[in-house]
Amino acid sequence: MTTASMHQSRLVTPAGLTRASAFTALLVALPLVFNAHWMVNLLFFTVLYAAMSVAWNLIGGYAGYPSLGHAAFFGLGAYGVSLVFTGSQVLSNGYEPFLLLPLVGLGAGLIALPIGLIAMRTRADVFAIVTITLLFVAQTLAFNLKGLTGGAQGASVAPPPFRLEIFEQPFYFAAAALLLLAMGLTYLAVRTKIGLALTAIRADEDKARGIGIRTTAVKLMAFSVSVGLVAMAGGIWAYYVGFVYPQFAVDPLLTIAIVLMTFLGGRATLWGPVLGAAILMPAQQLLAYYVGGSRLYLIAYAAIFLLIILLLPRGVLPTVFHRRRLSALAATASQAEAQAVPSTGPEVLRPPTVMASEPSYVQTSAGERR
């Protein structure tokens, strides 16, 4: 077997293909089984936030750089779609904005390169402060660049000409395709040298640079891909809601939501952000429905975040895997101890043996031998 084929066999495994196929089939079947409008709407936002959480996990989880400015690129993608497809346009089949999404992601990724080059001179908490400052700068620009964004009055997007019976389904499938793309890119990154480089950077960036890893290039690539995917999510969202306002397109709560989902499911895991979105998004919609007018759901968000830090600091999936590993080790130790216990039975007394090669001497008190 050649080196390339061995590498490919490690990259794609039968178990991985089975999980991917089952998850894809589940995504396709969900809106067909639960086809009520409110259910498909909830599924759309859950899948969309799952895609953004997976994208954030690439830089915030695997690389260990907690970015709080991803909402700025979400707004960039939303305004990009609104500028190309204005509210006065009439779409022929309704799928034109979806075809623009790759260009939106590519443009956001290119814009992120110089920003990341400056921001990633810092680390950890300082990097988080720099990126959240970027978020508020982007929000201020969205309010003041009225010629591009419409200011506080917002910008309209061309209405989709989909039939009412299936209105939400095209948006859902676009979000599902984005989720699969984000998970596929993350899987490929983790299974290659890029994943090893990101893990080394998260563990100790100085040592990683010392052993020859091109840390700056790897970080910039992860940051660019991450924000590009989030910008594509912003384009889907803008087309779905039909109107883009600065306070919603560049919303700090969006960043908090995707970070919280990633922490809940488990950072630096492939399925953790998906699990976190599947738990938190329905809970958030439920809280917003019942107590949204009083904004008490924000307090619930803060409480959930504190509980995760206190009870599940690693997240759900890492905690479950860790406990399963401990249980397996305990079972193995118990089995080894049971095998080491001698069998109980009647003891057989045997006379002591004297080696023939060793002569037996009797020593007197005077030290003479007889």
RODO-2510 file (C-alpha; in nm, 4 decimals, decimal comma):
residues 370
     n   res          X          Y          Z
     1     m     0,0000     0,0000     0,0000
     2     t     0,1377     0,3385    -0,0979
     3     t     0,1726     0,6322     0,1379
     4     a    -0,1041     0,8224    -0,0407
     5     s    -0,3494     0,5339    -0,0143
     6     m    -0,2622     0,4835     0,3518
     7     h    -0,3253     0,8522     0,4148
     8     q    -0,6580     0,8344     0,2313
     9     s    -0,7617     0,5274     0,4304
    10     r    -0,7013     0,7213     0,7484
    11     l    -0,8805     1,0251     0,6100
    12     v    -1,2037     0,8464     0,5154
    13     t    -1,3169     0,5482     0,7195
    14     p    -1,6240     0,3287     0,6750
    15     a    -1,7561     0,4377     1,0135
    16     g    -1,7137     0,8020     0,9183
    17     l    -1,8927     0,7514     0,5873
    18     t    -2,1763     0,5754     0,7676
    19     r    -2,2168     0,8586     1,0179
    20     a    -2,2036     1,1211     0,7438
    21     s    -2,4606     0,9390     0,5325
    22     a    -2,6951     0,8894     0,8265
    23     f    -2,6660     1,2542     0,9310
    24     t    -2,7285     1,3747     0,5744
    25     a    -3,0341     1,1527     0,5474
    26     l    -3,1600     1,2903     0,8786
    27     l    -3,1187     1,6492     0,7599
    28     v    -3,3106     1,5727     0,4397
    29     a    -3,5905     1,3899     0,6198
    30     l    -3,6555     1,6374     0,9024
    31     p    -3,8480     1,9072     0,7079
    32     l    -4,0373     1,6417     0,5182
    33     v    -4,1563     1,4701     0,8352
    34     f    -4,2106     1,7816     1,0474
    35     n    -4,3541     1,9980     0,7707
    36     a    -4,5532     2,2479     0,9760
    37     h    -4,4399     2,6033     0,9073
    38     w    -4,3366     2,6772     1,2641
    39     m    -4,1455     2,3490     1,2855
    40     v    -3,9529     2,4084     0,9618
    41     n    -3,8803     2,7633     1,0794
    42     l    -3,7358     2,6263     1,4043
    43     l    -3,5371     2,3635     1,2141
    44     f    -3,4006     2,6317     0,9817
    45     f    -3,2651     2,8467     1,2634
    46     t    -3,1298     2,5423     1,4488
    47     v    -2,9382     2,4190     1,1436
    48     l    -2,8199     2,7715     1,0576
    49     y    -2,6814     2,8295     1,4072
    50     a    -2,5282     2,4819     1,4050
    51     a    -2,3400     2,5741     1,0869
    52     m    -2,2130     2,8963     1,2442
    53     s    -2,1122     2,7151     1,5634
    54     v    -1,9156     2,4561     1,3647
    55     a    -1,7474     2,7403     1,1758
    56     w    -1,6617     2,9260     1,4982
    57     n    -1,5274     2,6043     1,6502
    58     l    -1,2594     2,5914     1,3821
    59     i    -1,0866     2,9016     1,5206
    60     g    -1,2284     2,9247     1,8719
    61     g    -1,2148     2,5547     1,9583
    62     y    -0,9374     2,3865     1,7609
    63     a    -0,7018     2,6856     1,7440
    64     g    -0,7906     2,8214     2,0884
    65     y    -0,8558     3,1793     1,9697
    66     p    -1,1939     3,2854     2,1187
    67     s    -1,3234     3,5247     1,8565
    68     l    -1,6173     3,7425     1,9613
    69     g    -1,6416     3,9338     1,6343
    70     h    -1,8011     3,6773     1,4040
    71     a    -2,1280     3,8713     1,4050
    72     a    -1,9507     4,1465     1,2084
    73     f    -1,8947     3,9032     0,9199
    74     f    -2,2480     3,7705     0,9566
    75     g    -2,3669     4,1260     0,8927
    76     l    -2,1209     4,1588     0,6056
    77     g    -2,2773     3,8601     0,4324
    78     a    -2,6292     3,9875     0,5020
    79     y    -2,5585     4,3314     0,3561
    80     g    -2,3749     4,1758     0,0623
    81     v    -2,6897     3,9887    -0,0420
    82     s    -2,9086     4,2950     0,0186
    83     l    -2,6849     4,5104    -0,2038
    84     v    -2,6918     4,2667    -0,4960
    85     f    -3,0575     4,1667    -0,4667
    86     t    -3,2404     4,4792    -0,3587
    87     g    -3,6031     4,4833    -0,2584
    88     s    -3,7143     4,6275    -0,5889
    89     q    -3,5839     4,3349    -0,7938
    90     v    -3,7991     4,0486    -0,9133
    91     l    -3,6348     3,7071    -0,9013
    92     s    -3,7105     3,4509    -1,1689
    93     n    -3,6834     3,1240    -0,9747
    94     g    -3,5763     3,2409    -0,6298
    95     y    -3,2468     3,0536    -0,6146
    96     e    -3,0232     3,3330    -0,7428
    97     p    -2,9200     3,4573    -0,3933
    98     f    -2,8142     3,1039    -0,2999
    99     l    -2,5811     3,0953    -0,5992
   100     l    -2,4184     3,4153    -0,4732
   101     l    -2,3256     3,2620    -0,1373
   102     p    -1,9848     3,1167    -0,2426
   103     l    -1,8772     3,4618    -0,3601
   104     v    -2,0007     3,6100    -0,0325
   105     g    -1,7941     3,3612     0,1668
   106     l    -1,4881     3,4141    -0,0512
   107     g    -1,5132     3,7923    -0,0220
   108     a    -1,5543     3,7795     0,3555
   109     g    -1,2583     3,5435     0,3835
   110     l    -1,0366     3,7793     0,1847
   111     i    -1,1457     4,0770     0,3941
   112     a    -1,0683     3,8760     0,7083
   113     l    -0,7046     3,8192     0,6115
   114     p    -0,5667     4,1673     0,6974
   115     i    -0,7967     4,1897     0,9992
   116     g    -0,6766     3,8544     1,1282
   117     l    -0,3153     3,9436     1,0610
   118     i    -0,3500     4,2371     1,3007
   119     a    -0,5842     4,0792     1,5575
   120     m    -0,3856     3,7571     1,5888
   121     r    -0,0842     3,9407     1,7185
   122     t    -0,2718     3,9077     2,0463
   123     r    -0,3905     3,5937     2,2236
   124     a    -0,6577     3,4616     2,4581
   125     d    -0,8523     3,7324     2,6421
   126     v    -0,6876     4,0191     2,4560
   127     f    -0,7833     3,8595     2,1230
   128     a    -1,1436     3,8334     2,2429
   129     i    -1,1440     4,2026     2,3344
   130     v    -0,9965     4,3008     1,9970
   131     t    -1,2551     4,1002     1,8042
   132     i    -1,5524     4,2277     2,0033
   133     t    -1,4224     4,5790     1,9385
   134     l    -1,4310     4,4917     1,5685
   135     l    -1,7937     4,3877     1,6116
   136     f    -1,8973     4,7227     1,7584
   137     v    -1,7018     4,9108     1,4921
   138     a    -1,8873     4,7137     1,2228
   139     q    -2,2200     4,7844     1,3917
   140     t    -2,1412     5,1573     1,4064
   141     l    -2,0515     5,1568     1,0379
   142     a    -2,3752     4,9770     0,9565
   143     f    -2,5718     5,2515     1,1301
   144     n    -2,3811     5,5370     0,9671
   145     l    -2,3113     5,4203     0,6099
   146     k    -2,6658     5,4956     0,5026
   147     g    -2,5841     5,4867     0,1337
   148     l    -2,4896     5,1186     0,1564
   149     t    -2,6829     4,9834     0,4521
   150     g    -2,9812     5,2157     0,4769
   151     g    -2,8802     5,3099     0,8293
   152     a    -3,1321     5,2547     1,1052
   153     q    -3,4096     5,2211     0,8458
   154     g    -3,2481     4,9033     0,7147
   155     a    -3,2166     4,7525     0,3700
   156     s    -3,4697     4,5311     0,1970
   157     v    -3,3946     4,2118     0,0050
   158     a    -3,5760     4,0854    -0,3023
   159     p    -3,8735     3,8714    -0,1941
   160     p    -3,8401     3,5001    -0,2739
   161     p    -4,1058     3,3709    -0,5162
   162     f    -4,1469     3,0346    -0,3436
   163     r    -4,4860     2,8764    -0,2945
   164     l    -4,6368     2,9282     0,0474
   165     e    -4,6670     2,5540     0,1142
   166     i    -4,2904     2,5043     0,0912
   167     f    -4,1694     2,8573     0,1620
   168     e    -3,9237     2,7666     0,4397
   169     q    -3,7849     2,4496     0,2822
   170     p    -3,5427     2,6062     0,0283
   171     f    -3,3866     2,8145     0,3066
   172     y    -3,3637     2,5099     0,5304
   173     f    -3,1879     2,3031     0,2670
   174     a    -2,9475     2,5902     0,1953
   175     a    -2,8627     2,6064     0,5668
   176     a    -2,8272     2,2264     0,5790
   177     a    -2,5873     2,2356     0,2826
   178     l    -2,3854     2,5030     0,4631
   179     l    -2,3757     2,2886     0,7772
   180     l    -2,2496     1,9874     0,5819
   181     l    -1,9890     2,2072     0,4139
   182     a    -1,8686     2,3436     0,7480
   183     m    -1,8500     1,9959     0,9020
   184     g    -1,6739     1,8574     0,5942
   185     l    -1,4096     2,1312     0,6005
   186     t    -1,3602     2,0825     0,9737
   187     y    -1,3258     1,7071     0,9313
   188     l    -1,0699     1,7478     0,6543
   189     a    -0,8745     2,0028     0,8568
   190     v    -0,8657     1,7834     1,1666
   191     r    -0,7622     1,4727     0,9720
   192     t    -0,4700     1,6441     0,8030
   193     k    -0,1588     1,8266     0,9160
   194     i    -0,3643     2,1419     0,9596
   195     g    -0,5481     1,9823     1,2494
   196     l    -0,2221     1,8824     1,4147
   197     a    -0,0930     2,2361     1,3689
   198     l    -0,4108     2,3867     1,5211
   199     t    -0,3881     2,1500     1,8177
   200     a    -0,0233     2,2421     1,8702
   201     i    -0,1113     2,6125     1,8540
   202     r    -0,3849     2,5674     2,1118
   203     a    -0,1530     2,3763     2,3435
   204     d     0,1539     2,6039     2,3179
   205     e     0,1955     2,8387     2,0256
   206     d     0,5553     2,9290     2,1046
   207     k     0,6627     2,5659     2,1080
   208     a     0,4652     2,5035     1,7890
   209     r     0,6529     2,7840     1,6179
   210     g     0,9779     2,6503     1,7589
   211     i     0,9328     2,3081     1,5969
   212     g     0,8716     2,4646     1,2566
   213     i     0,4926     2,5036     1,2325
   214     r     0,3883     2,8067     1,0299
   215     t     0,1554     2,9313     1,2997
   216     t     0,0575     3,2603     1,1363
   217     a    -0,0449     3,0985     0,8069
   218     v    -0,2436     2,8240     0,9816
   219     k    -0,4252     3,0706     1,2073
   220     l    -0,5106     3,3033     0,9211
   221     m    -0,6433     3,0163     0,7121
   222     a    -0,8635     2,8908     0,9954
   223     f    -0,9898     3,2416     1,0723
   224     s    -1,0633     3,3171     0,7071
   225     v    -1,2536     2,9921     0,6487
   226     s    -1,4446     3,0365     0,9757
   227     v    -1,5697     3,3895     0,9068
   228     g    -1,6364     3,3070     0,5406
   229     l    -1,8815     3,0353     0,6436
   230     v    -2,0477     3,2691     0,8928
   231     a    -2,0849     3,5351     0,6199
   232     m    -2,2604     3,2784     0,4006
   233     a    -2,4979     3,2106     0,6901
   234     g    -2,5651     3,5831     0,7088
   235     g    -2,6584     3,5867     0,3401
   236     i    -2,9091     3,3041     0,3892
   237     w    -3,0574     3,4792     0,6916
   238     a    -3,0967     3,8116     0,5087
   239     y    -3,2774     3,6473     0,2185
   240     y    -3,5043     3,4619     0,4610
   241     v    -3,6118     3,7542     0,6789
   242     g    -3,6321     3,9971     0,3846
   243     f    -3,5065     4,3041     0,5702
   244     v    -3,1668     4,3789     0,7228
   245     y    -3,1377     4,6062     1,0256
   246     p    -2,7971     4,6894     1,1830
   247     q    -2,9015     4,5941     1,5356
   248     f    -2,9983     4,2458     1,4178
   249     a    -2,7452     4,1859     1,1406
   250     v    -2,4480     4,2831     1,3614
   251     d    -2,5783     4,1605     1,6949
   252     p    -2,3448     4,0713     1,9846
   253     l    -2,6044     3,8199     2,1045
   254     l    -2,5471     3,6193     1,7868
   255     t    -2,1808     3,5746     1,8737
   256     i    -2,2709     3,4844     2,2315
   257     a    -2,5196     3,2268     2,1046
   258     i    -2,2770     3,0416     1,8763
   259     v    -2,0028     3,0504     2,1416
   260     l    -2,2429     2,9166     2,4019
   261     m    -2,3583     2,6365     2,1720
   262     t    -1,9995     2,5350     2,1060
   263     f    -1,9115     2,5353     2,4757
   264     l    -2,2222     2,3341     2,5618
   265     g    -2,1637     2,0620     2,3046
   266     g    -1,7869     2,0579     2,3401
   267     r    -1,5095     2,2650     2,1896
   268     a    -1,2635     2,1092     1,9470
   269     t    -1,5102     1,8310     1,8605
   270     l    -1,6877     1,7765     1,5316
   271     w    -2,0341     1,6993     1,6690
   272     g    -2,0269     1,9159     1,9802
   273     p    -2,1457     2,2425     1,8182
   274     v    -2,4259     2,0572     1,6394
   275     l    -2,5437     1,9079     1,9682
   276     g    -2,5220     2,2451     2,1415
   277     a    -2,7315     2,4116     1,8702
   278     a    -2,9881     2,1302     1,8830
   279     i    -3,0291     2,1904     2,2581
   280     l    -3,0038     2,5671     2,2882
   281     m    -3,1884     2,6952     1,9813
   282     p    -3,5247     2,5324     2,0659
   283     a    -3,4755     2,6408     2,4278
   284     q    -3,3992     2,9977     2,3194
   285     q    -3,7055     3,0098     2,0944
   286     l    -3,9213     2,8763     2,3757
   287     l    -3,7897     3,1313     2,6254
   288     a    -3,8240     3,4147     2,3747
   289     y    -4,1842     3,3107     2,3069
   290     y    -4,2892     3,3106     2,6714
   291     v    -4,0710     3,5825     2,8273
   292     g    -3,9260     3,7566     2,5217
   293     g    -4,1051     4,0839     2,5892
   294     s    -3,9324     4,1244     2,9242
   295     r    -3,5919     4,0138     2,7887
   296     l    -3,5677     3,7640     3,0747
   297     y    -3,4386     3,5030     2,8333
   298     l    -3,1056     3,6874     2,8406
   299     i    -3,0822     3,6093     3,2116
   300     a    -3,1572     3,2469     3,1274
   301     y    -2,8760     3,2579     2,8712
   302     a    -2,6349     3,3838     3,1353
   303     a    -2,7510     3,1166     3,3803
   304     i    -2,6996     2,8415     3,1214
   305     f    -2,3514     2,9715     3,0476
   306     l    -2,2578     2,9681     3,4183
   307     l    -2,3965     2,6170     3,4629
   308     i    -2,1932     2,4931     3,1680
   309     i    -1,8742     2,6437     3,3098
   310     l    -1,9377     2,4982     3,6556
   311     l    -2,0798     2,1556     3,5722
   312     l    -1,9580     2,0802     3,2203
   313     p    -1,6409     2,2812     3,1624
   314     r    -1,5403     2,0472     2,8797
   315     g    -1,8858     2,0347     2,7225
   316     v    -2,1348     1,7518     2,6935
   317     l    -1,9529     1,5243     2,4482
   318     p    -1,6021     1,5487     2,6033
   319     t    -1,7513     1,4897     2,9482
   320     v    -1,9438     1,1831     2,8309
   321     f    -1,6379     1,0428     2,6526
   322     h    -1,4189     1,1113     2,9561
   323     r    -1,6569     0,9325     3,1923
   324     r    -1,6891     0,6384     2,9548
   325     r    -1,3118     0,6170     2,9384
   326     l    -1,2859     0,6227     3,3164
   327     s    -1,5535     0,3527     3,3451
   328     a    -1,3709     0,1351     3,0922
   329     l    -1,0423     0,1788     3,2781
   330     a    -1,2094     0,0943     3,6088
   331     a    -1,3661    -0,2177     3,4589
   332     t    -1,0323    -0,3248     3,3122
   333     a    -0,8579    -0,2707     3,6458
   334     s    -1,1240    -0,4701     3,8309
   335     q    -1,0954    -0,7555     3,5819
   336     a    -0,7169    -0,7611     3,6122
   337     e    -0,7410    -0,7606     3,9906
   338     a    -0,9883    -1,0474     3,9827
   339     q    -0,7578    -1,2511     3,7619
   340     a    -0,4628    -1,1826     3,9923
   341     v    -0,6347    -1,3315     4,3016
   342     p    -0,5075    -1,6943     4,3588
   343     s    -0,7595    -1,9740     4,3557
   344     t    -0,8688    -2,0908     4,7030
   345     g    -0,7973    -2,4558     4,7768
   346     p    -0,6279    -2,6843     5,0314
   347     e    -0,2734    -2,5881     5,0957
   348     v    -0,0142    -2,8622     5,0420
   349     l     0,2759    -2,8522     5,2840
   350     r     0,6025    -2,9445     5,1212
   351     p     0,9294    -3,0176     5,3024
   352     p     1,1996    -2,7573     5,2605
   353     t     1,4568    -2,8431     5,0033
   354     v     1,8294    -2,8037     5,0511
   355     m     2,0449    -2,7255     4,7537
   356     a     2,3026    -2,9966     4,7047
   357     s     2,5655    -2,7480     4,5967
   358     e     2,5487    -2,5592     4,9261
   359     p     2,7113    -2,7436     5,2183
   360     s     2,5388    -2,7074     5,5509
   361     y     2,7563    -2,5709     5,8301
   362     v     2,6961    -2,5325     6,1999
   363     q     2,8692    -2,2298     6,3470
   364     t     2,9692    -2,2240     6,7064
   365     s     2,9921    -1,9194     6,9212
   366     a     3,3682    -1,9096     6,8722
   367     g     3,3150    -1,8764     6,4998
   368     e     3,4420    -2,2243     6,4118
   369     r     3,2675    -2,4308     6,1524
   370     r     3,1958    -2,7995     6,2001
***
